[in-house]
Amino acid sequence: MLFPFDNSYARLPERFYARVKPTPVAAPRLVKLNRELAELLGADVEALASDEGVAVLSGNRVPENADPIALAYAGHQFGSFVHQLGDGRAILLGEVVGKDGKRRDVQMKGSGRTPFSRGGDGRAALGPVLREYVVSEAMAAYGIPTTRSLAAVITGEPVARETLLPGAVLTRIAASHLRVGTFEYFAARDDLEALRILVDYALARHYPDAKAGDSPALTLLERLVDAYARLVASWLGVGFVHGVMNTDNTTISGETIDYGPCAFLDEYHPMKRFSSIDRGGRYAFMNQPRIAQWNLARFAEAVLPLVATEEEAAVRRATEALERFGPEFERAHAAVLRKKLGLFLERPDDPELAGDLLERLAAGEVDYTVFFRSLADSAADAAHDEACASLFRDPGAFHDWAERWRARLAQEDVAPEDRRRSMRAVNPALVPRNHRIEEAIAAASERGDLGPFETLVAALARPYDDDPRYAHLKQPPQPEERVTRTFCGT
């Protein structure tokens, strides 16, 4: 038995999904197996790496006790509601309860057509598979809630996008694949029974400690508000731009999902965007908190009939829950910024100090990751200030701010080296630089060279370390190397 499957979603009513098997591929070959994650899942690691395991990971064989299904869901995409989306190129093989006692989905992306494919080929190209593997595992290393990548397999078959590209399948691991769009799907069909089932299922699976009270739907909404306030704040802490924050990419578990057109900041700018399909900047860097709240409002609308029997009371209670998002996010974001600045205690003026710095970073087009990593050295020794200042067009912009920062540091009795150590634990040395990901994708897709991909995976497994082997990965891109647009894999 490759996976110790213990399926629950497949036992829900059949209108929640479609039963479908993966489509076999021509010549599967293993690109990468996440052995540590496989161990956590209780999977047979050596068997997964064998020909038999690759047959399963490519879709050529359905493993024992699997119950393959494609999930039904809808969603708001760039603000417009789509009545039916669903897993058009993904199949949920089943669920496992890992060695840590947590239940997780085992899903295959790029595994062929399903009833939800809407004319698509159901396949994935190698490039987006490698991108998701690199970025999702980096996010896990940062401690940010995320789906994980268990394996990547080349199919031996081309997929047609703008050009013919090598095909691949990603095995994705998630706390579940329930989305805001799952609830919207049944709300659009006035299926209150399905909504009640989903609410109870989601609470039991993701928030088992929640006391539902008289309204389980309201309890779930409140938990989502808290989860997304913390999640988006953590994204901003590492400079992550999701790029496609549609409601079908808003998980009920509070995990980051869908690494299609995502990117990381090089130089800081609050309205930075990369996604080629986000022409208006809807999902720009600092718009992400607002959009998270907007997506949660769509969830509230979907479950509103379950919040209270009287519509007026339901609207009032849901609105009160949603209005908590702003203060909760501000608290979470302020805590992230305090840690990045090396502040151990909370002071009323801290948000203004952090905001002033961010404005100066934007004006000076300062690299976000390099600056905060360098600031940790300044916290230990003011002699390093010149190195920080040199990152700005006008070095005085840093020195002016640093005077206030040092006065604030002096209010806390913390040893300089302890402060430096704490800052280095939250300000990564490495992020998945967009140009480095593109280099890895090009090497693998055009030349069959997986070396750059393997280097990124190895380096980003320990992103807070200063490993001299990966010093080149710290460097911001040269002007000609900058990635200004990223693309979905469909």
N, C-alpha and C positions, 0 to 999 in steps of 0.2 A: 504494500500500500504506500504510494508516493506521498499522499496527503491524508491525514486523519480527519476526513470530512465529517462535519456535524451540521447539516444544513437546516436553516430555519425559514429563510425568506421563501424558498421554493415550496414550503408548506402553507403559505398564505393563499388566498383565493387566486385562481388562474388568471383573472383579469389584471393582476399586478405585473404580469410578465408574459413572455412567449417562450415556450420550450424550443430550443434550437441547438444543434450541434455545431462545433467549429468546422470550417471547411478545410480539408487537408491541403497541404502545400507540397511542392515538388521535391525540394532537397534541403531540409532544415539543418541548420548548423548553429550550435550554441555560441553566442557572442560573450555573454557574461552571466554568471550565476552568483547571486548574493548569498553566499554560504552562511554568513552570520544570521541573516534574516530567516533563511530556510531552517536553521537550527531552532530559532525562536518559535517558528510555526509548528515544530514537531515533525517536519517533513524528513524523508529519507534523503539526505544530502547527496550521497554517492549515487543513489539511484536516479536522482534528478539530473546529475551530470552525465549519466550514461545515455546510450542511444535510445533506450526505452523512455528515459526522462525527457529527452529532447523531443521525442515523438509527442509526448503529452504537452510540453511547453509550446509546441508549434501548432497544436490542434490536430495532429494526425492520429491521435488516439485519445479517447476519453477515459480517464483513470477510474479505478474502482471507487464506488460510492459517490462519484460526482453526479450532479443533477443540473446540467447546463441550461441556463436561462438568459434571455435578454430582457432587461428591465424596462417597463413602461414609465415615461415621464413626459412632462411638457416643459415650458420655460419661457421667461422673458429674455430675449436676446437683443441687447442694445436698446432696451426699453420697449420692444414690441413683443406681444405675446404670440407664441407658436403653440397651437392646440395640442400637437403631438410631435414629440421628438423621439425619445427612447434610445436604447443602445443600438446604434446603427452599425457599429464596427467593434463591438465589445460583447463578450459572453462571460457571464458569471459561472465559473465551474462549480463553485460551492464555497462553504465556509469552514474554517478550522478554529478550534480553540487552542491557542498556543500554550507554551510552557508557562507563560505568565498569567494564564487564566483568562486572557482577553480574546474575544471573538473577532475574527477578521474575514473579509471576503478575499477570495482568490479569483481574479478576473483576468481575462486575456483580451488585450487590445490589438486590433488588426487581424482578428480571427475569422473574418469572412462576413458575408451578408446575413442580415437578420430581417424579420418582418418590419423593423423600424429603419431600414437603410435608406429609404426615400430616394432611390436611384443611385446611391453611392456604391462603391465597390466593396465596402466592408474591410478594406485592407489598410495597412499603415506602411509608410516608408521608413527606411532605416534611420534617417536623420532625426525626425521627431521622436522616435523611440529612444535614441541615444540622448537627446536633449532631456526627455523626461527622466531617464535613468539618472543622469548626472545631477539635475536640479532637485529632484525629489529626495535623493539620498543626501545632498548637501543640506537641504532644509531639515531633514531628520537629524543630521549632525549638529545643527544649530539649536536643536531642541524645539523646533516649531512644529505644531501639529500638521501632519501631512500624510498623504498616501505614500506608499513605498514601492520600490521596484525590486521584484524578486529575480527576474530573468529577462534577457533579451536574446531573441533567436532570429537569425537571417533565414528567410523562407526559400531562397533559391529561385524566386519568381520576381519579375519586375512589377512595379505599380506605376500607373500613368498619372502624373500630376502635370506641371508645366512641361516636364520632360519625363522620360522613363527613369525610374529610380529603383534601387534595390529594395525589396520588400522585407518587412520584419514584423515580429510579434513581441509585445511587451506583456509580461505577467505582472499585473499591478495588485498590490495588497492594500486594503482599506478597512477602516473600522466598520464601514458599510458603504454602500453606494446610494443610500437614501439622500435625496436632494430636496430643496425647496420646490423644484419643478415636479417632483413626485407627488407632492400634495396639491400643486396647481393642476396636475393632470386630472385628479379625481374631483377637485372643486369645479373644474370646467364642465364636468359631466354630472354635477349635482349628486355625486355618490357619497352621501354622508356616512354610510356604513363603512365604505373603504377608508374614509378619513379617520373615523374612530379607530379602526383596526391599525392604521398607520401610526396614529398618535400613541396608542398603547404600546405598539411594537417598538417605536423609537425611544420612548421613555425607558422601557425595560432593557433595551439593548445599550443605550448610550448614557442614560442618566438614572441608573437603578436606585440611586440614593435620594432621588427627588420625591418629595411629598406632594402628590398631585392635588390634594385638597378637593374642592368642588369642581375644578376645571383642569383636567389633564392637559388640554390644548394650551391653556394659558401658561401652565407650568412649563411646557415644552418651549413656548415662545420666550419666556423669561430666561430659560437656560441658554437658548440660542443667542439672545442679546448679550449675555455675559461672555459666551464662548467667542463670538465674533468681535466683541470689543477687544478682547485679549489677542485674538489671532491677528487682526489687522494691525494692531500696535506692534506686534512682533515682526510683521512684514516690514513695516517702516523702519524698524531698528536695524535691519540688514540691507535696506535699500531695494527691496523686492517690488517689482511691478507685475501684477498678475496678468493684466492685458485683456482678459475676457471674463469679467466678473458677472456673467449672466446667472439667472436664478437656477439654471440647470447645472451650474458649477458651484453652487452654494450648498455644501454638505450639511446634513443634520447632525453629524458627529462633530462639526467644527474643525474638520481637517481641510488643509489646502488640497485642491484637486484640479487637474487639467493644466498641464504645463506646456500648452501649445505656443502662444505668442508671448510667453513670459520673458522677463529680462531683469537685469540688475542695474542700478544706477552706476555710471562711472562718475562724471561730474554731477554734483547735486543740483537739482532744480525741482521745485514742488510740483510743477505741471509736466514733468517728463513723461512721455509716452513712447511706446515702441511698436505696438501692434499695428500691422498694416490695415486691419479692418476697423480700428478705432480712430476714425478720421476726425472726430470732434473732440477727442480727449476725454470722453466719458469716464474711462478707466485709468486716467493719469495717476501718477504716484500719490499725490495728496488728495485726490478725489476718492480714494478707496474707502475711507471711513464712511463718507456720505453714501456711497453706493452700497456698502454693506447694510446700512440702515434701510436703504430703499428696498433691497432684496428681502430683508426681514419683514418689511411692511407688506410685501406680496405674500409672504408666508402667513402673516396675520390675517390678510384678506381671505386666504384659502381656508383657514380653519375657523373663521369668525363665527359660523353657526354653532360651533362646539364650545366657544369661549363662555357664552351665557345664553340662556333661553331668550331673553329680550334683546333685540338688536341694539337698542340704545346703550344698555349695560355692557354688551359685548364690545361695542366700539369704544366706549370709555375705558374699559379694562385693558383692551389691546393697545389703545393709544398710550395709556400710562406706562405699559411695559416697553413700548417702542421708544418713548421719550427718555427712558433710562439709558438708552444706548449712548447718547452724547456724553453725559457725565461719566459713564463707565469707561468709554473710550479715552476720554481726556485723562482720567486717572491712570489707566493702563499705559497710555503713551507717555505721560509725564514720568511714570516709573521707569520706562524703558530709557528715556532720555537722561534721567538722573544717573542711572547705572552707566550709560555711555560717557557721561561727564565725570564719573568717579565720585558722585555724591552719595553718601550713605544715609543721610537724614533728609527729611522733607522740610522745605522752607517755602513760604508763600511766593517768593520772587523767583523760584527756580524755573517755572515755565517761561517767564520773560527772558531769563538768561539764556535758556536753550533756544527760544525763538529768535533772539537777536543773532545768535551764532548761525542758525540755519539761513537767515537772510544774508549774512555775510558770505556764507559758503556759496549761496546761489549767485550773488553778485560777482564773486571771484571765480566762479566755475571750478570749484575745488572738488577734487575726487573724494567722494563720501567715505569709502572704505579706508583709503590711505590716510586721510586726515584723522579719523577717530583712532586708528591704530597708532598713529604718531602722537596723538594727544596723550595717550597713556604714558609715553616716555616723558613728556613734559610734566605730567603729574608727579613723576618721581624726581625730576631734575629740571629746574628752570633753564638750564643751559641748552636744553633741547628746543626751546621756544623758537629759535631761529629756523630750525628745520620745519616746524609747523608753519611759521610765517612765510617761508619760501614757497609754500603751496598756493598762496594767494597772489593775485595780480598786484595788489597793494599790500605789502607785508604789514603796514600799519593797521589794516583792518583786523588782523589777528591780535596784534599787540594791545590795541585798545580794548578788545573784548577780554583778553587774557588777564588784564589787571583786575577786572571785576570777578573773573573766574577764580583767580588766586585768593582774592579776599573772601570769596565764598568757601573755598577749600579750607581756609584758615579757621573757619567756624567749627571744624570737626577735628577731633583728636585722632587722626589716622596716620599711621606711619607711611611715608611716601612710597616705599616699596610695596606695602600692602595695597595701597590705592592703585598703583600700577598693575599689580597682579589682578585685582578685581576688574579693572577696565579691560585688560587683555582677555579676560574670560567672557566678555560680552561684545567686544569689538573685534570681529574676525580679521585674521590676517589675509584670508582668502575668501572670495566669493566666486561663483561661476561666471567669470567675465564673459560678456556676450561674444567678443571676438574670439576667445579661446574655444567656446562651444562651437562656433561656426568653423573654426579650423579643424576641430575634431570631427565634425560632421563631414566636411569636405574630404578629409583624409580617408575616412571610412567608406564614404559613398563613391568617391571617384577613384581611389587607389587601393581600396581594401586594406588600408593601414589603420589598425585599431590602437596603435601606440598612444596617440594623443588623448583618445578617450580613456584608456586605462590610466594614464597619468592624472587626468582630471579626477577620476573616481578615487584613486589612491590619495591624492592631495586633499580633496574635499572631505574625506572621511575624518580628518582631524583639522578642521579649518581654523582653529585658534592657535595652532602650533606654528613656530617659525622654523620650518624645515628647509635647510639650504638647498635641498634637491628641487624644491618647487619655488625658489625665489623668483623665477621668471614669471610665474603665474600671478604674482602680486602686482605686477606693473600695469598701470592704466594703458589703454591703447594709444598708439600714435594717432594723429588726426586721420590719416588714411586708413587706419584699422577700425575706426569707430563703427559700430553697428547702430544704425538709426531706425531700422525697420525689422520686425520679426514677424513670422508667419505661422498660421495654423497648419496642422499636418493633414488636413482633409482636402 
